[in-house]
Amino acid sequence: MHRQRNMNYPEQLNYTTGHQWIRFEAQYAFMGITDFARKELADIIVVTIPYLNKR
């Protein structure tokens, strides 16, 4: 991923080349987008996340 100047890239996050990030805490995963993506994208209308049944 090309990192832009003056953007925030916390070290505890794992990044994709598509400007998404993921952070793991215990049994949870938190996902988001980088500052660059936030500034470049218009409104985000729908987010589809596949459900993983681990029971």
Buried (B, 14 or more C-beta within 10 A) or exposed (E): EEEEEEEEEEEEBEBEEEBBBEEEEEEEEEEEBBEBBEEEEEEEEEEEEEEEEEE
